[in-house]
């Protein structure tokens, strides 16, 4: 148990959770206070000692299921050694699933999708994996397990039309009722696919080892998800996490405080205080220093090559808009348009981003990214936007399709700004490959690799208080 616990904590760290040595010891002590046969109690005890943020709970649960799987019958490893298929102790009580075939499993799946009986979901997923999930391994004679093999054979989405006919009996098709029914069925399909994936991971962990499966199968926490590969679900989670980072970034960019220095002498307060010592100013008083707030100007690359990153940048701009008193945002591909009008105070971010996608004028002739043209257009159309109290933030991959870079123009913009930064969503290892001119731009505006929330957080922390 000790070796497994140490490996479990190491897998959590590799998956992105911050677990200290002391927390690992606390978790080991907590295991001694619960019944180890009570899997839910063990899960709760370990989560209470190892998980600090609710955002990390799904990752914790996935790793926990690999290291402390449920007992479902004869192990896959034992079945491999004896040459017999795994035995499920519940199979005898499920009637038509005792001898599973594709038609019978699809019929049972259709029943679940129609009625939503959660009691049959785990058994249904296990039977589907046992029947269709076994695939040839990499080495001759080896076997493995595949989620895709199961989902392709079961093909849950093809049941949609029949299910809608059953659910919408006597109702008009195409209306609100159909949309609700589709959403309900799709949600149940997603739950079935999640159970199939969990059972495949369990079987793979028995065939190999939990550590190996955790490295390849556990989805990284939202802080580690690449902006360039973010899904729609990821973007929803990013929206929740971006607010605190935006507040910290705003504080770093706006406050210009001379630490350790006093403000101007408060003469009246000093003289008033001296009355208690016979008019002798024994103690001097100073006015508190006021933070010097700056304006923020954001230039965003909105090209298709960085679509997911563009969505993230819009979320970031929206969050910053709520933290600054004045923010001006501009988007470009090979044309430039001001985006500030799409970010009104208190507006709905999803609605505004959708509106921006259809109304923003950011493409010109070819619709291919042209950083040089964008910088020239910005300097020409908005010559007074950047001043000595302005922080300039550029968001993009620095890939300009081999066009002119307009470096003198960017140098002029950076020279007028108080601070300037460039966040690049690509790995630094591939900067300057292909049409990337990251190093050329980096010599003008400091460029930082920013592929996920963790790196954005590091960027914010590394911003030293400006003097």
ABEGO torsion letter per residue (X at the ends): XAAAAAAAAAAAAAAGBBBBAAAAAAAAAAAAABBAABAAAAAAAAAAAABABAAAAAAAAAAAAAABBBBAEBBAAAAAAAGBBBBBAAAAAAEAAABBBAAAAAAAAAAAAAAGBAAAAAAAAAAAAAAAABBBBABBGBBBBBAAAAAAAAGAAAAAAAAAAAAABGBBBGBAAAAAAAAAAAAAAAAAAAAAAAAAAAAAAAABBAAAAAAAABBBBAAABBAAABBAAAAAAAAAAAAAAAAAAAAAAABBBBBGBBBBBBAAAAAAAAAAAGGBBABBBBBBBBBBBBBBBBBBBABAAAAAAAAAAAAAAAAAAAABABBBBBBBBABBBBAAAABBBGBBAAAAAAAAAAABBABBAAGBBBAAAAAAAAAAABAAABBAABBBBBBEAGBAGGBBAGAAAAAAAAAABABBBBBBABBAAABGBEABAAAAAAAABBBBBBABAAAAAAAAAABBBBX
